[in-house]
């Protein structure tokens, strides 16, 4: 009799937990996580539509004779395309990509396309990951995407060295969408770690734009590389928020209630403090740019805005229940909305149009923005240390940090005679001095 009475109690507790989760999800809207972020300005967001066009150009078999073109075209001069690789060229190790020298914008660009639903090799790359499987530079990364990035690095590093030496004033930019965004994220980190193979390329010449990225790096790496890696997310996009292992997500596509059940239990019973303390948990990389184009619970477009930050806690942790959660992931949709956004920015602030302001004023604005971003990056690192994010202040021989002398008690505050707060302060002071003063 007692066992029979327990069954309804268990069911009621489960139902209450699900109701709590659904209620929280409907209250949680796409603008909520970024409502306290600062607004991006035109000069920093301006390259996004251009890189979306370059990524879309990878889909064409023949750029000189494209089958279809997005509004405004691809913006690519076929004579400036150095390399274009297909699935056959990469043997399925990585999505197709191109290397393009943009002489108009003084940029060497590697653009990698997103997932091809018809190619099982792309799915194998995406699903090749287990929690904590791949370690990289003091953190954890997505294993399949790391192997894809290593393939590109081995295949193209010599060519990249020739290009950066031939054009010493050009920026080296990595851009990708979806699956390709994860690959370019890790390719950027590989480049930073191996700058000596590119003739000791200055770190300031390297940058990355990950468009609608998959979660591919641990939190300490996401914050540490935020000075060169930028993630662009259109309002309700599901992929940067997908915390359930992608392997389980794809297995559950034929049983959507099973996936919802997993997410319900995960979101309801996992505390954010526990999430932050798990060093293996993966996140969207770098500085985040969140494009807001709709009001909550509405499909009508509004005047778009872009909010940006380097968040530590609250970093796209919750999937938003929205009819646009999949359509916001499409590269054409992102191109359209980002172009609409930058047009509105330039309309609001005509002085930001680089065609109408003096070079000296442009340089001053660029320097001011770089200083603001550095201060925000410094604050994010300090926040990570304060929250005890695992390995947030770990050294990197080739990456963001220079070598830090480690004593026998480094990373073991319980065994140190210093108070934890004082030890954090000393670690932060040493880290900040090495990271920001030596640049």
Residue pairs with C-beta under 8 A, 6 or more apart in sequence:
17 264
17 265
17 268
17 269
18 261
18 264
18 268
20 268
21 263
21 264
21 267
21 268
22 264
24 267
25 267
25 318
25 319
25 320
25 321
26 321
28 318
28 320
29 296
29 297
29 320
30 235
30 236
30 290
30 292
30 294
30 296
30 320
30 322
31 235
31 292
31 296
33 290
33 311
33 314
33 316
33 317
33 318
34 288
34 290
34 292
34 307
34 309
35 307
36 309
37 288
37 290
37 307
37 308
37 309
37 311
38 307
38 308
38 309
39 305
39 306
39 307
39 308
40 289
40 306
40 307
40 308
41 345
41 349
41 352
41 369
42 342
42 345
42 346
42 349
42 352
42 353
43 352
43 354
43 362
43 365
43 366
43 369
44 308
44 369
45 289
45 306
45 338
45 341
45 342
45 345
46 342
47 105
47 173
47 209
48 209
48 211
48 232
48 289
48 338
48 342
49 335
49 338
49 339
49 342
50 75
50 105
51 109
51 111
51 173
51 175
51 209
51 211
52 177
52 211
52 331
52 334
52 335
52 338
53 70
53 72
53 73
53 74
53 75
53 76
53 335
54 74
54 75
54 76
54 98
54 100
54 109
54 111
54 175
55 111
55 112
55 113
55 114
55 175
55 176
55 177
55 180
55 211
55 331
56 70
56 74
56 113
56 331
56 332
56 335
57 63
57 66
57 74
57 76
57 98
57 111
58 84
58 96
58 97
58 98
58 111
58 112
58 113
59 96
59 113
60 66
60 67
60 74
61 67
61 86
63 74
63 76
63 78
63 81
63 84
64 78
66 74
70 332
70 335
71 336
71 339
72 339
76 100
80 100
80 101
80 102
80 103
81 98
81 99
81 100
82 99
82 100
82 101
82 159
82 163
83 98
83 99
83 156
83 159
84 96
84 97
84 98
84 99
85 96
85 97
85 98
85 155
86 96
87 95
87 96
87 116
87 119
87 121
89 96
90 96
90 97
90 151
90 155
92 119
92 121
92 122
92 124
93 121
93 125
93 147
93 148
93 151
94 112
94 125
94 148
94 149
94 151
94 152
94 183
95 112
95 113
95 114
95 115
95 116
95 122
95 125
95 148
95 179
95 180
95 183
96 112
96 113
97 110
97 111
97 112
97 113
97 152
97 176
97 180
98 110
98 111
99 108
99 109
99 110
99 156
99 159
99 160
99 163
100 108
100 109
100 110
100 111
101 107
101 108
101 109
101 163
101 167
101 170
102 108
102 109
106 167
106 169
106 170
106 171
107 170
107 171
107 173
108 160
108 163
108 164
108 167
108 170
108 171
108 172
108 173
109 173
109 174
109 175
110 152
110 156
110 160
110 173
110 174
110 175
110 184
110 187
111 175
111 176
111 180
112 152
112 174
112 175
112 176
112 177
112 180
112 181
112 183
112 184
113 176
113 177
113 180
114 176
114 177
114 178
114 179
114 180
114 181
114 212
114 331
115 122
115 123
115 126
115 178
115 179
116 122
122 179
123 250
124 144
125 144
125 145
125 147
125 148
125 179
126 144
126 145
126 179
126 214
126 246
127 144
127 246
127 247
127 250
128 143
128 144
128 147
129 142
129 143
129 144
129 145
129 245
129 246
129 247
130 143
130 245
131 245
131 280
131 281
132 140
132 279
132 280
133 140
133 143
134 140
134 141
134 142
134 143
134 146
135 141
136 146
136 186
136 189
136 221
137 189
137 193
137 221
137 396
137 398
137 399
138 220
138 221
138 391
138 394
138 395
138 396
138 399
139 217
139 218
139 219
139 220
139 221
139 224
139 279
139 391
139 394
140 217
140 218
140 221
140 279
140 280
140 282
141 186
141 189
141 216
141 217
141 218
141 221
141 282
142 182
142 186
142 214
142 215
142 216
142 217
142 282
145 179
145 182
145 183
145 185
145 186
145 214
145 216
146 186
148 183
148 186
149 183
149 184
149 185
149 186
149 187
149 189
149 190
150 190
152 183
152 187
153 187
153 190
153 191
153 194
157 194
157 197
157 198
160 172
160 191
160 198
161 197
161 198
161 199
163 170
163 172
164 170
164 172
164 198
164 199
164 201
164 205
165 199
170 205
171 205
171 206
171 207
172 191
172 198
172 201
172 205
172 206
172 207
173 207
173 208
173 209
174 184
174 185
174 187
174 188
174 191
174 207
174 208
174 209
175 184
175 208
175 209
175 210
175 211
176 182
176 183
176 184
176 185
176 209
176 210
176 211
176 213
177 211
177 212
177 331
177 334
178 211
178 212
178 213
178 214
178 239
178 329
178 331
179 214
181 210
181 211
181 212
181 213
181 214
181 231
182 210
182 213
182 214
182 216
184 208
184 209
184 210
185 208
185 210
185 213
185 216
185 217
185 229
185 285
185 286
186 216
186 217
187 208
188 206
188 207
188 208
188 225
188 228
188 229
189 217
189 221
189 225
189 229
189 399
191 198
191 201
191 206
192 203
192 206
192 225
192 228
192 398
192 399
192 400
193 396
193 397
193 398
193 399
194 398
195 201
195 203
195 398
203 228
203 439
204 439
206 228
207 228
207 229
207 230
208 228
208 229
208 230
208 285
208 286
209 230
209 232
210 229
210 230
210 231
210 232
210 284
210 285
210 286
211 232
211 331
211 334
212 232
212 233
212 234
212 237
212 239
212 240
212 328
212 329
212 331
212 334
213 231
213 233
213 239
213 240
213 284
213 285
214 239
214 240
214 242
214 246
215 239
215 240
215 242
215 243
215 282
215 283
215 284
216 282
216 284
216 285
217 225
217 282
217 283
217 285
218 279
218 280
218 281
218 282
218 283
218 390
218 391
219 276
219 279
219 281
219 283
219 312
219 315
219 384
219 389
219 390
219 392
220 279
220 384
220 389
220 390
220 391
220 392
220 394
221 285
222 283
222 284
222 285
222 286
222 315
223 310
223 312
223 380
223 381
223 384
223 389
223 392
224 381
224 392
224 396
224 399
224 400
224 401
225 285
225 286
225 399
225 400
226 285
226 286
226 287
226 310
226 377
226 380
227 287
227 373
227 374
227 377
227 400
228 286
229 285
229 286
229 287
230 286
230 287
230 288
230 289
231 240
231 284
231 285
231 286
231 287
231 288
231 289
232 289
232 291
232 334
232 338
233 240
233 284
233 288
233 289
233 290
233 291
233 316
234 291
234 293
234 328
234 329
234 333
234 334
234 337
234 338
235 290
235 291
235 292
235 293
235 294
235 322
235 324
235 328
236 320
236 322
236 324
236 325
236 328
237 325
237 328
237 329
238 319
238 320
238 325
238 326
238 328
238 329
239 329
240 284
240 316
241 316
241 317
241 318
241 319
241 320
242 249
242 319
243 263
243 266
243 281
243 317
243 319
244 259
244 262
244 263
244 266
248 259
248 262
249 259
252 258
252 259
252 262
253 259
263 319
267 318
272 313
272 314
272 317
275 281
275 317
276 312
276 313
276 387
276 388
276 389
277 388
277 389
277 390
278 390
279 390
279 391
283 315
283 316
284 315
284 316
286 310
287 308
287 309
287 310
287 373
287 377
288 308
288 309
288 310
288 311
288 315
288 316
289 306
289 307
289 308
290 306
290 307
290 308
291 304
291 305
291 306
291 334
291 337
291 338
291 341
292 302
292 304
292 305
292 306
292 307
293 301
293 302
293 304
293 337
293 340
293 341
294 300
294 301
294 302
294 324
295 302
299 323
299 324
303 344
304 337
304 340
304 341
304 344
305 341
306 341
306 345
309 376
310 376
310 377
310 379
310 380
311 380
312 380
312 383
312 384
312 387
312 389
313 383
313 387
319 325
322 328
327 333
328 334
345 352
346 352
346 353
350 356
351 357
352 365
354 362
374 436
374 439
378 432
378 435
378 436
381 392
381 393
381 428
381 431
381 432
381 435
382 428
382 432
384 392
384 393
385 392
385 393
385 424
385 427
385 428
385 431
386 424
391 411
393 401
393 404
393 427
393 428
393 431
394 401
394 411
395 401
395 402
395 403
395 404
395 406
396 402
397 403
400 435
401 431
401 434
401 435
402 434
402 435
402 438
404 430
404 431
404 434
409 415
409 416
413 420
413 423
416 423
418 426
